[in-house]
């Protein structure tokens, strides 16, 4: 069993980890496709396309609808409309995964430093956290455009190590995608992979995180946080 006894801080992915945001991403994607007069996609398709940022989601949607590769110019022309529609649908149908708020409360109360490391644009990340009243738990929030590189590059995680003056052994990455696990490995930190999120149809265990969880509240047990310990 993985040893997380040295962990002092936890970085969380957002989409597919804390929040199921696919319904709203699908609504924005389809609104963009509809405006262009293109075939619409399903939520399940969008579920398999997310994880590499908004531009890659839209590129995949356009490739599907047009049945051909999309030029950078075509993508750039579509992105403002996608961003507009997503702003309108940011938290209309998204939902928190089970036990997310409880576990964040436990970690925060136990003194862990908490961060968000997502490939979602920063301008959408903060309002989404605020909408679900999660923003107060996180002292660092990094979107996909906050730094010059995003996951699977380790830059966001090494940035956190530097900001908090932590050793790699002190930071844990929690996410649902191989991008999260690859970034953690490249940064030399431990990771937990969640099975319920968005991972391109792949088993998260194939990326070899330090631990695999089927439910979010298993994280508390791995970090040895119990109701009894919280009362001490």
N, C-alpha and C positions, 0 to 999 in steps of 0.2 A: 504493500500500500504506500502511496506517495506520502512523503513527509513535508507538511506545510508549516512546521513549527517555527520557522524563521520569518514567516510572512508578516510584514508590517503594513503593506498597502496592496490594494486590489484595483486593477483597471478592468472595466467592463465594456464590452461591445454594447451597442444599443439595439439596433434592429435585429430581431430574431433571438435576442438574448434577454433583454428587459421588456421589450415591447414588440408585439406582433403588429407591424406597421404595413404589412402587405396590402390589406384592403384599401388603404388610402393611397399607397403608391400605385396600385392598379387603377384606381379611379383617375389619378392624375395622368398616368400613362395613356389610358384609353381616351381621356378628354383631348390629349395632344394628338393622338392618332386620328380621332374623329374629326378634329379641326382640319387635318391634312387630307381627309377623305380616304383614309387607309383602313384596312381590316383591323378589328379590335382583337385584343388578347384576353386570356383568362387570368384569374388570380393565381392559379397554379403555375402558369407560365412565368408570371412576375415573381413568384416565390423562388423559381429556379434562376432568375436573372439578377437578383439583388446581391449585394455584398462587395461590390467594387466601386461604389460611388454612383452618383446620379447620372453622370455622363455615360458610364458603361451600361447602366440600366436602359437608358434611352437608346443607346446604340444597338443593344440587343433587340429592343422592341421594334426599331426601324428595320433592322435586318430581317426580322420575322415578317413584318408587314409588307416589305418591298421584295422579299425573297432575293436579296442581293446585298453585297457589302455596301456600307454607307460611308460616304466621304466625310472628312473632318468638317468641310464647309457646310454640308447638309446637316450634320449633327449640331454644329454651332448655331445654325439658324433655328433649329427646333428647341434648343435648351431654354431660352427665355420663356417660351410658352409652357414647357413642362414645369419650370420653376413657378410660374404664375399659378398653374392649376394645382400644384402640390401645396402651395401656400394656402389655397382655398380649402384643401382637403387634409390638412396636416393632422388633425386629431378627430376627424369625423367618425371613423370606424375602427381606428387602432385601439388596442387594449393591452393592459399589463398582463404579463404571464403570471401564473399562480404563484403566490408567496413572495413575489419580488420585493414589494415594499417591506414586508416583515423581515426578510433577510437583510436588506439594506439598513433597516433600523437596528438590527442586532449587530451588524458589523460596525456601524457608526458609533453605537453605544459602547462597543468593546474597544474603541480607540483606533481602529484601522483607518488609514487615509484612503479615500476613494476617488477614483477618476473615471471619466468616460473617454474611451478611445474608439471612435466610430469613423467609418468612411462616408457617412452622411454629411452633406454640407453644414457648416457651423450655423448658418442662418436658420436652419430648420431644427438643429439639434437642441438648442437652448429653449425655444418655445415649446418643443415637445416634452422636454423634461419638466418645464414649468406647468404645462397642461396636466401632467400626471402627478404634480407636486413632489417630484423627485430631486429637483435642482439643489435643494439645501444639503443634500448628502455629499455632493461632489465639489471638491475644491479645485480640481483641474478638469476642464472639458475641452477635448480636442476633436474637431470635426475633420473630415477628409481634406479640407482646404486650409486647415489651421497652420500646417507646416508645408514644406516643399515636397514631402513625400508622405504617403499613407500606407496602411497595411496592404499587402504583407511585408512591406519594408519595416524594419525595426525602429525607424526614426521616432515615431510617437512614443514608444516605450522607453527608448534611451533618453528622450526629452524629459519624461517623468522621473526617471532615475536621477537625472541631473538636477531637476527642479527640487526634488525632495531629498537630494543627497543620500540616496539609497544604494546599497549593493544589489546586484542582480538577484541574490538569494532572498531579498526582502520583498520583491514585487511579484504579484501573481496576475496573470491575464485570464479573464473568463470570457468565453465567446462561443458562438455556435458554428463558426465557419473555419475552414482550413486557413483562411487569411489570418485569423486570430492566432492560430497555433503556429503558423510559419513565422509570423512577426515575433511571437514570444521566443521561439527557438533561436531566431537570429539575434535577439537581444540578450539571450542567455538566461531567460527567466522561466519559471514554471507556468504551466497553463492548465486550465480545466476546460474541457470541451462539452458542450450541451447538445443533446441528441435531438431536441425538439425544434430547432430553428431552421435557418436557411443555409444549406451547404451543397447546393448544386446536385442534390440527389445522392450525395456520397455519405457513407458512414463516417462520422467525425472521428471515430476511433482509428481510422486508417492514417490519420495525421499524427497519431501517437502523442496526444497530450499526456500530462502527468496523471490526470484522472478524467474519467468520463462520468457525467451526471445526466440522468434522465429527467430529474426534476430540480428546479432551482434551489429548493430548500436543502438539498443534499450538500450544498456548499458550506452551510453552517456546521454540519457534522464533520466535514473534512478539515475545517479550521478549528474544530473542537469547541465550538460555541453551542452551549445548551441553555435551556431556560434557567437551570440551576446556576450556571456560571454567570448569567446576566444579573442574577439577584445578589451575588456576592459583592 
